[in-house]
Amino acid sequence: MKYLGIDYGSKYTGLAISDSQGMVATAYSVVSNDSGMISSIEKIITNEGIGGLVIGTSHNLDGSANTIQKYIDIFSKKIVDVTGLPIHAHTEIFSSMQAKWGTEKSVRRERKQEKYNNKIKQGDRIDAQAAAIVLQSFLDSQK
């Protein structure tokens, strides 16, 4: 089964896709968290033949849900209602940090400059890479 990994963010949401055997995750894209996000993700699900969703959960180090988790829960319900696909929650702890370590970009992601032009930079794949890390961790846990 092909999975879509989702690393939900308050401004940007990273997406990753597995191969059809559900073995290897690859960074796919970054979508803006706006009113068209669900529709964009739905199109990707249809175009790519996705059979399941893996969404990163966000918790503090002590295991308690952090502030963004309530928004992840709302998003999860919406995406399941729209797609009808099964959803698997998987921890995203340190996924963004791991993604940053795996790139040549600075740890600060240069997001301050983006607020001036309100566009995701073509080369900025941190959010998608974080989604791939979450998805790969899920896939590995299924073996």
C-alpha positions as CSV (number, residue, x, y, z in Angstrom):
1,M,0.0,0.0,0.0
2,K,1.2,3.5,-0.8
3,Y,1.1,5.9,2.1
4,L,1.1,9.7,2.4
5,G,3.1,11.0,5.3
6,I,2.0,14.4,6.7
7,D,4.0,16.7,9.0
8,Y,1.4,19.3,9.9
9,G,2.6,22.8,10.7
10,S,0.9,26.0,11.5
11,K,2.2,27.7,8.4
12,Y,3.5,24.9,6.2
13,T,2.7,21.2,6.0
14,G,5.2,18.7,4.7
15,L,4.2,15.8,2.6
16,A,6.0,12.5,1.8
17,I,5.0,9.5,-0.2
18,S,6.0,5.8,0.2
19,D,6.6,3.5,-2.6
20,S,3.8,1.1,-3.5
21,Q,5.2,-1.7,-1.3
22,G,5.2,0.7,1.7
23,M,9.0,0.3,2.3
24,V,10.6,3.6,1.4
25,A,9.5,7.1,2.1
26,T,10.4,10.1,-0.1
27,A,9.9,13.8,0.5
28,Y,7.2,14.9,-1.9
29,S,6.1,18.6,-1.4
30,V,5.2,21.4,1.0
31,V,1.8,23.0,1.0
32,S,0.8,26.2,2.7
33,N,-1.6,25.7,5.7
34,D,-4.4,27.8,4.3
35,S,-8.0,27.2,3.2
36,G,-6.9,25.2,0.1
37,M,-4.6,22.8,2.0
38,I,-7.1,19.9,2.3
39,S,-8.1,20.2,-1.3
40,S,-4.4,20.2,-2.4
41,I,-3.8,17.1,-0.3
42,E,-6.9,15.4,-1.6
43,K,-5.7,15.9,-5.2
44,I,-2.3,14.4,-4.3
45,I,-4.0,11.4,-2.7
46,T,-6.0,10.8,-5.9
47,N,-3.2,11.4,-8.3
48,E,-0.7,9.3,-6.4
49,G,-3.0,6.4,-5.6
50,I,-2.6,6.8,-1.8
51,G,-4.2,4.0,0.3
52,G,-3.3,5.3,3.9
53,L,-2.3,8.3,5.8
54,V,0.5,8.7,8.4
55,I,0.3,11.9,10.4
56,G,3.0,13.1,12.8
57,T,1.8,13.7,16.3
58,S,3.4,16.4,18.4
59,H,4.3,15.9,22.0
60,N,6.5,17.4,24.6
61,L,9.4,15.4,25.9
62,D,7.4,14.3,28.9
63,G,4.8,12.8,26.6
64,S,2.1,15.4,27.0
65,A,0.5,16.9,23.9
66,N,1.9,20.3,23.0
67,T,0.0,23.3,21.7
68,I,-0.1,22.3,18.0
69,Q,-1.5,18.8,18.8
70,K,-5.0,20.1,19.1
71,Y,-4.8,21.5,15.6
72,I,-3.3,18.2,14.3
73,D,-6.3,16.4,15.8
74,I,-8.7,18.8,14.0
75,F,-6.9,18.5,10.7
76,S,-6.8,14.7,11.1
77,K,-10.5,14.5,11.5
78,K,-11.1,16.7,8.5
79,I,-8.7,14.8,6.2
80,V,-10.3,11.5,7.2
81,D,-13.8,12.9,6.7
82,V,-12.8,14.1,3.2
83,T,-10.8,11.1,2.0
84,G,-12.2,8.1,4.0
85,L,-8.7,6.7,4.2
86,P,-7.3,5.0,7.3
87,I,-5.0,7.2,9.3
88,H,-2.1,6.2,11.5
89,A,-0.7,8.6,14.1
90,H,3.1,8.4,14.5
91,T,5.4,10.6,16.6
92,E,7.1,13.4,14.9
93,I,9.5,14.2,17.8
94,F,12.7,15.7,16.5
95,S,11.8,15.0,12.8
96,S,12.3,18.7,11.8
97,M,15.6,18.7,13.6
98,Q,16.7,15.5,11.8
99,A,15.6,17.0,8.5
100,K,17.7,20.2,9.2
101,W,20.7,18.1,10.0
102,G,20.4,16.3,6.7
103,T,20.5,19.5,4.6
104,E,22.9,22.3,4.0
105,K,20.3,24.9,5.0
106,S,20.8,26.7,8.3
107,V,18.9,25.5,11.4
108,R,16.8,28.7,11.3
109,R,15.3,27.6,7.9
110,E,15.5,31.2,6.7
111,R,11.8,31.6,7.4
112,K,12.1,35.3,8.3
113,Q,12.9,36.2,4.7
114,E,9.8,34.2,3.5
115,K,7.4,36.5,5.4
116,Y,8.4,39.3,2.9
117,N,7.5,37.4,-0.2
118,N,5.0,34.9,1.2
119,K,6.3,32.1,-0.9
120,I,7.9,28.8,-0.1
121,K,11.4,28.7,-1.6
122,Q,11.8,26.1,-4.4
123,G,14.8,24.6,-2.6
124,D,13.2,24.5,0.9
125,R,12.3,20.9,1.5
126,I,12.7,20.8,5.3
127,D,9.0,20.3,6.0
128,A,8.7,17.6,3.3
129,Q,11.9,15.9,4.5
130,A,10.5,15.9,8.1
131,A,7.3,14.2,6.7
132,A,9.6,11.6,5.1
133,I,11.3,11.0,8.4
134,V,8.0,10.5,10.2
135,L,6.7,8.2,7.4
136,Q,9.9,6.2,7.2
137,S,9.8,5.7,11.0
138,F,6.2,4.4,10.7
139,L,7.1,2.1,7.8
140,D,10.0,0.7,9.7
141,S,7.8,0.1,12.7
142,Q,5.5,-2.0,10.6
143,K,8.2,-4.6,9.7
